[in-house]
Each structure stands twice: as structure tokens, then as C-alpha cells.
């Protein structure tokens, strides 16, 4: 059980940390605005996604939330990471879609171990 908790917290903190960094960059880094334009997304979507990433990170790491509420965060991040993979691959090729794949793998491992430690 102790190993499962360690794996869960490491993958969850990595996922949340990456989401906090990317959400913050989406809100405050002007280069991200250019990146979203390059992918064909409107400016408001960058801001919206940045805010949702920050909220989702809090949902994943908040200790007192139920598994059902955390599931909302996992679903939102899964949709985001799959969509990012598709967008990057469609516009610039699959070699640019490594980050969303790594994020999705960490998310899936985190979810699997959440289920293990919640039983």
C-alpha cells in the first residue's frame, strides 16, 4: 500500500505541477498567445484553458475532495491532453506532440493508483 501511495502522489504532483506551469504560462506568457494563434485557436480559449488547468490542478491535489470530484479533474485533463495531441499533430506533426502524451501517461498512472489507494 505504501508503494501505491508514493506512485500516486508522485504522478499526481507531477501532473498538477505541469498543469500549474502551463496554465500560468497560458495566462501570462505572450509567446503562448502566438502559439495558440498558430494552432488556430481564438485568444479567449487560451485564457479559458489556462484558468481551467489551474482549477484542475487544485482539484487533483486537494486532499479532502472525494474521488467523484477528482474524477471530474481527471476527465477534464484527459480531454485536454488528447485534444492537445491532436492539435499539435495536425498542425506541426507528431514530433511536436510529445508533451501531451507524457502528460496523459502520468495522468493515467495517477488515476490507476488513485483507484488502488481508494479501495
C-alpha positions as CSV (number, residue, x, y, z in Angstrom):
1,X,0.0,0.0,0.0
2,X,2.8,2.4,0.8
3,X,4.3,2.0,-2.7
4,X,0.9,2.6,-4.3
5,X,0.6,5.9,-2.3
6,X,4.1,7.0,-3.4
7,X,3.4,6.3,-7.0
8,X,0.0,8.0,-6.8
9,X,1.4,11.2,-5.2
10,X,4.5,11.4,-7.4
11,X,2.5,11.1,-10.6
12,X,-0.3,13.4,-9.3
13,X,2.1,16.1,-8.2
14,X,4.0,15.9,-11.5
15,X,0.7,16.2,-13.4
16,X,-0.6,19.1,-11.2
17,X,2.8,20.8,-11.4
18,X,2.9,20.7,-15.2
19,X,-0.6,21.9,-15.3
20,X,0.1,24.8,-13.0
21,X,3.1,25.8,-15.1
22,X,1.3,25.5,-18.4
23,X,-1.8,27.2,-17.1
24,X,0.2,30.1,-15.7
25,X,2.1,30.4,-19.0
26,X,-1.1,30.5,-20.9
27,X,-2.3,33.4,-18.8
28,X,0.9,35.4,-18.5
29,X,3.3,34.5,-21.3
30,X,2.8,36.4,-24.6
31,X,4.5,33.7,-26.5
32,X,1.7,31.3,-25.6
33,X,-0.7,33.7,-27.3
34,X,1.3,33.3,-30.6
35,X,1.3,29.5,-30.1
36,X,-2.5,29.4,-29.8
37,X,-2.9,31.6,-32.9
38,X,-0.5,29.2,-34.7
39,X,-2.7,26.3,-33.8
40,X,-5.8,28.2,-35.0
41,X,-7.4,28.8,-31.6
42,X,-9.0,32.1,-30.5
43,X,-7.5,34.2,-27.8
44,X,-10.3,33.6,-25.3
45,X,-9.7,29.9,-25.5
46,X,-6.1,30.3,-24.2
47,X,-7.4,32.3,-21.2
48,X,-10.2,29.8,-20.5
49,X,-7.9,26.8,-20.8
50,X,-5.3,28.4,-18.5
51,X,-7.9,29.1,-15.8
52,X,-9.3,25.5,-16.1
53,X,-5.8,24.0,-15.9
54,X,-5.2,25.9,-12.6
55,X,-8.5,24.8,-11.2
56,X,-8.0,21.2,-12.3
57,X,-4.5,21.1,-10.7
58,X,-6.1,22.2,-7.4
59,X,-8.8,19.5,-7.8
60,X,-6.2,16.8,-8.3
61,X,-4.1,17.7,-5.3
62,X,-6.7,18.9,-2.7
63,X,-6.6,16.2,0.0
64,X,-10.2,16.3,1.3
65,X,-12.1,16.0,-2.1
66,X,-14.0,12.9,-2.9
67,X,-12.9,10.5,-5.6
68,X,-16.0,11.5,-7.6
69,X,-15.0,15.2,-7.7
70,X,-11.4,14.3,-8.5
71,X,-12.8,12.2,-11.4
72,X,-14.0,15.5,-13.0
73,X,-10.5,16.8,-12.9
74,X,-9.1,13.6,-14.5
75,X,-11.7,13.6,-17.2
76,X,-11.0,17.3,-18.0
77,X,-7.3,16.8,-18.2
78,X,-7.7,13.6,-20.3
79,X,-9.8,15.6,-22.8
80,X,-7.3,18.4,-22.8
81,X,-4.2,16.2,-23.3
82,X,-5.9,14.2,-26.1
83,X,-7.0,17.4,-27.8
84,X,-3.5,18.9,-27.5
85,X,-2.0,15.8,-29.0
86,X,-4.5,16.0,-32.0
87,X,-4.0,19.8,-32.5
88,X,-0.2,19.7,-32.3
89,X,0.0,16.6,-34.6
90,X,-2.4,18.1,-37.2
91,X,-0.6,21.4,-37.4
92,X,3.1,20.6,-36.8
93,X,3.4,16.9,-37.0
94,X,3.6,14.1,-34.4
95,X,7.1,15.1,-33.2
96,X,5.6,18.2,-31.5
97,X,3.0,16.2,-29.5
98,X,5.4,14.5,-27.0
99,X,4.4,16.7,-24.0
100,X,0.7,15.9,-24.2
101,X,1.4,12.2,-24.5
102,X,3.7,12.3,-21.4
103,X,1.1,14.3,-19.5
104,X,-1.6,11.8,-20.5
105,X,0.6,8.8,-19.3
106,X,1.2,10.5,-16.0
107,X,-2.5,11.2,-15.6
108,X,-3.5,7.6,-16.3
109,X,-1.0,6.2,-13.9
110,X,-2.2,8.7,-11.2
111,X,-5.8,7.7,-11.8
112,X,-4.9,3.9,-11.7
113,X,-3.2,4.4,-8.3
114,X,-6.0,6.6,-7.0
115,X,-8.3,3.7,-7.6
116,X,-5.9,1.4,-5.8
117,X,-5.5,3.5,-2.7
118,X,-9.2,4.4,-2.5
119,X,-10.3,0.9,-2.0
